[in-house]
C-alpha cells in the first residue's frame, strides 16, 4: 500500500503544479507544454484507479491531438499576448466569483464524503471481474446513455459545421470547380465546330 500511495502523491503533486504553471507561465508555448505534462500525470492517476482505458484516451486524444494542435496553433500564429492581457484586471471580480463557486462545490463534495463515507459505494455499481474496463464503459454508453451519447455527437457535428461556415471565406474572381455544371454539359455547349476556309486562319 505504500508504493501506490507514493505514486499517487507524486502524480497528484506534479499534476497540480503543472496546472498552476499553465496559467502562470508567460510564454504560451510553455503553457501548452505544462498542459501536456498535466495530462500525462492525470493519466497516471487514472491507471492507479484501475481506469486504464481513460488513461489511454487521455494520452492518445488530448496529448496526441488536442494539446499538439494547441502547440502548433500557438507557434504558427503571431498573437500579441501582451495586448490581450491589458484588460485582465477588469475580469478579476468575475474570476473570483467563479473560483469561489468551484471551491464551494469542492468543499461540498469533500464534506459529503466525510459525513457519509459509504455513499460512493451505494451509488456506484461494481464492475464484474469477468469483463474489462473498456467493455464496461461501452456497455454503459451504448445501453443506458445511448441517447445522450448520440445527442453529444450531434452537438459536436453542428458545432464543427458552424465553425467551418463562419470561417470560410470565398475570394472573388477565383475560378472554382462546379460539379453540377460539369455534369449538365452537353456536346453543344462543350465544343464549337468552326469551318475554316483554305488559306485563311481563325479570326480573333
N, C-alpha and C positions, 0 to 999 in steps of 0.2 A: 504493500500500500504506500510505501514511502516514495518509490520511484514514480508511479503515476502522479502522486501529489506534486513532486518536484517538477515534472514535465508540465503539469497544469499551471503552476505558478510561473514557470518560465515562459510558456506560450502566452499566458494572460498578461504578464508584465510587458513583454515585447509588443504585444498587440495594442495595449493601451498607449504605450509610449509612441508607437508608430502612428496611431490615430491622432495623438496630440501634435506630432510633427507634421502631419498632413495639413493641419490648419496653421501651424506656427511657422512653417518654412516659407521663406521669402521667394525662393525660386520655384516656379510651378513645376518644373521638371523634377526637382527633388520631392515635391509633394506627391507626384504620381509614383515615384519610386518607393516612398514611405507607404503609400496606399497598397502597393503590391506586397510589401513586407507585412502589412497588417492582414491582408487576405491569406497569405501563407500561414501565419500564426493562427488565424481563425480556423483554417482547415485542420491544423494540428489539434485544436480543441475539439473539433468535430470527430476526429479519429479517436481521441480519448473517450468521447461519449459513445462510441460504437456506431456512429453515423458515417461510415466510410464513403457512401455514395454522395452525401452532401459535401464532404471534403473534396472528393474528386471533381464534382461540378464546380465548386468554388475555385479550384485551381484551373480547370480547363476553360470555363466560361469567363469568369471575372478576371483572372490573371492573364490567361492566354488570349482573350479577345477584348474585353471592355477596357481593362487598365492599359494594355498595349495601345489600343486605339486612342485613349486619352493622351498617352505619351506622344504618339505621332502627331495628333492634332495640336497639342501644346507646342511641340518643337517646330512644326511647319508653319503655324500661323504667327504672324508678327503682332501680338497683342500687347498693348501698353497696360500692364497690370498696375503700374503706379497711378495711372489716371483712373483706373477702376476702383482703387482703394481710397480715392479722395473723399467720397461721400459715405465712408464706412461708419463714422461716428453717429450719423443720424439714424442708423438702423440698430444701434446698441440697445435701446429700450425694447424693441421687438425681439431681439435676440435673447435678452434677459427673461422676457416673458415665456418664450418658447423653451428656454433652458429650464426655467422653474417648473414648467409643466412636465418636462421629461424627468426631472428629479422627483417630483411628487409621484409620478407613475412608478418609478423605480422603488421609492420608499413603500408604496402601497403593495407592490409585488413582494418585496422582502418582508414586510410586516405580515402579509397573509401566509408566507412560507414559515415564518417563525411561530405564528399563532396556531396554524394547522399544518404540522409537518407531514401528515398523511394525505393532505389534499391532492398533491400531484399524482400519487398512486391511485387515488379514487377516480380521477377524471381521465386518466390515460389508460388505454388498453395495451397490455403487454404483447410483444411480438412473439409469435410461436417460434420455438427454436428450429423448426423444420424448414422455414423459409428465410431467405436472405433479406437484408435491409432494403435493397433495391426493389425486390419483389413486393415487400410490404408497402413501400411508398407508391408503387404502381397500382396496387390493389385499392389503396385509399383514393388516389387521384382519379382513377377511371371507373370507380363504382360510386362512392359516397359523394365525391366532389366533382363529378364529371361535368356538370353544367357550369359550375363556377370556373373550372379549368378551361372549357370552351369559350366562356364569356371573356376570360382574361386574354385568350388568344385573339379573339375578335377585336378587343380594345387595342391590343398592340398592333394588329394589322391596320386598323383605321388610323392609328397614330402614325404609323410608318407611311401610309399613303398620303396623309395630310402633310407630313413633313416634306415629302417629295414634291407635292403640288405647290406648297408655299415657297419652296426654294428653287423650283425650276424656272429658269428664265430663257425665253426664246429670243435669239438675236435677230433683228430684221435683216432683210436682204441676204439671207442664207438659204441656199437650196437644200431641201430636205427630202428624204425618200417618203413617198406616199404609196403604200401597198394597194389601197383601193383604186387609185388612178392607174397604177400599172396593170392591175388585173382587168380593168374595164377597157383597156386599149384594144382597138380593132386594127386590122391592116390598113383601113382607110386613114386612120389618124396616126398610125405608126410610121408609114412610109409615104413618100411622094415621088411619083413617076414623072420624070421630065424628059421630053423629047428634044434632043439636041440635033440641030441641023449640021450636016457635014461642013467642016471648015469653020465652024463657029463655036465659041465657048459659052459657058454659062454666064448669064448676066448677074449683076450684083443684086 
